[in-house]
Amino acid sequence: MGSAVIGEGGCLSPHVVMPLRDHMRLVWHAPYKGVTRLRVSAWTCHCRATLYELCHAGGQAFIRRTLQLDDNRQVHETYRWPIREADDVWRALLSGKAR
């Protein structure tokens, strides 16, 4: 069973591990334009090409994925979930059980 790697190469934020063979596939959408205020409560290390953030807004939570490709950034978000459910999905993402 995988777990997030912290401190790799001097980084302070976790890195996600490789997805497991039978991982849950998350559905990614264009960012919702109606959110004006949100709080990022957790994030992965920005040294990788893909950055993940656990975001809270309006009593719900979601995961934001940013692909950092040269001068092009592509941002996608998951569905909104109750906060506890989003926390479970966040842990699954970090451990390779979701992607």
C-alpha positions as CSV (number, residue, x, y, z in Angstrom):
1,M,0.0,0.0,0.0
2,G,1.5,3.4,-1.0
3,S,1.6,6.6,0.9
4,A,2.6,10.2,0.1
5,V,6.3,10.9,0.0
6,I,7.4,13.9,2.1
7,G,10.8,15.5,2.1
8,E,12.0,14.0,-1.2
9,G,14.8,16.2,-2.6
10,G,14.3,18.7,0.2
11,C,10.7,19.4,-0.5
12,L,8.3,20.1,2.4
13,S,5.0,19.3,0.7
14,P,4.0,15.7,-0.1
15,H,4.5,14.1,-3.5
16,V,1.8,11.7,-4.8
17,V,2.9,8.1,-5.3
18,M,2.3,6.2,-8.6
19,P,-1.3,5.2,-9.0
20,L,-2.2,1.6,-8.0
21,R,-3.4,-0.7,-10.8
22,D,-7.0,-0.6,-9.6
23,H,-7.1,3.1,-8.5
24,M,-10.3,5.1,-8.5
25,R,-10.5,7.4,-11.6
26,L,-11.5,10.9,-10.7
27,V,-13.6,13.0,-13.1
28,W,-11.9,16.3,-13.9
29,H,-13.8,19.4,-15.1
30,A,-13.0,22.9,-16.1
31,P,-12.9,25.2,-13.0
32,Y,-16.3,26.3,-11.8
33,K,-16.5,30.1,-12.4
34,G,-19.0,30.8,-9.6
35,V,-16.5,30.4,-6.8
36,T,-15.2,33.8,-5.7
37,R,-13.7,32.7,-2.3
38,L,-12.0,29.5,-1.5
39,R,-9.4,28.2,1.0
40,V,-6.7,25.8,0.0
41,S,-6.1,23.5,3.0
42,A,-3.6,21.0,1.6
43,W,-1.4,20.8,-1.5
44,T,1.3,18.6,-3.1
45,C,4.8,19.8,-3.9
46,H,5.1,22.3,-6.8
47,C,8.3,20.7,-8.0
48,R,6.4,18.1,-10.0
49,A,4.6,18.9,-13.3
50,T,1.2,18.1,-11.7
51,L,0.2,20.0,-8.6
52,Y,-2.9,19.0,-6.6
53,E,-4.7,21.2,-4.0
54,L,-7.5,20.3,-1.6
55,C,-9.9,23.3,-1.7
56,H,-12.8,24.4,0.5
57,A,-15.6,26.7,-0.6
58,G,-19.2,27.2,0.5
59,G,-19.2,24.3,3.0
60,Q,-17.9,21.8,0.4
61,A,-14.5,20.7,-0.8
62,F,-12.9,19.6,-4.1
63,I,-9.5,18.8,-5.5
64,R,-7.9,21.1,-8.0
65,R,-5.3,19.7,-10.4
66,T,-2.8,22.0,-12.2
67,L,-0.6,20.7,-15.0
68,Q,2.4,23.0,-15.2
69,L,3.6,22.5,-18.8
70,D,6.3,25.1,-19.8
71,D,4.4,28.4,-20.2
72,N,1.0,26.6,-20.3
73,R,-1.0,25.9,-17.2
74,Q,-4.0,23.6,-17.4
75,V,-6.4,23.7,-14.4
76,H,-9.1,21.1,-13.7
77,E,-11.3,20.4,-10.7
78,T,-13.3,17.5,-9.3
79,Y,-16.9,17.5,-8.2
80,R,-17.8,19.2,-4.9
81,W,-18.2,16.8,-2.0
82,P,-19.0,17.1,1.7
83,I,-15.7,18.0,3.4
84,R,-15.2,14.6,5.1
85,E,-15.7,12.8,1.8
86,A,-13.3,15.1,0.0
87,D,-10.7,14.5,2.8
88,D,-11.1,10.7,2.1
89,V,-10.6,11.3,-1.7
90,W,-7.5,13.5,-0.9
91,R,-5.9,10.7,1.1
92,A,-6.7,8.2,-1.7
93,L,-5.1,10.5,-4.2
94,L,-1.9,10.9,-2.1
95,S,-1.6,7.2,-1.6
96,G,-2.1,6.1,-5.2
97,K,-5.7,4.8,-4.7
98,A,-7.2,7.6,-6.8
99,R,-6.1,9.7,-9.8
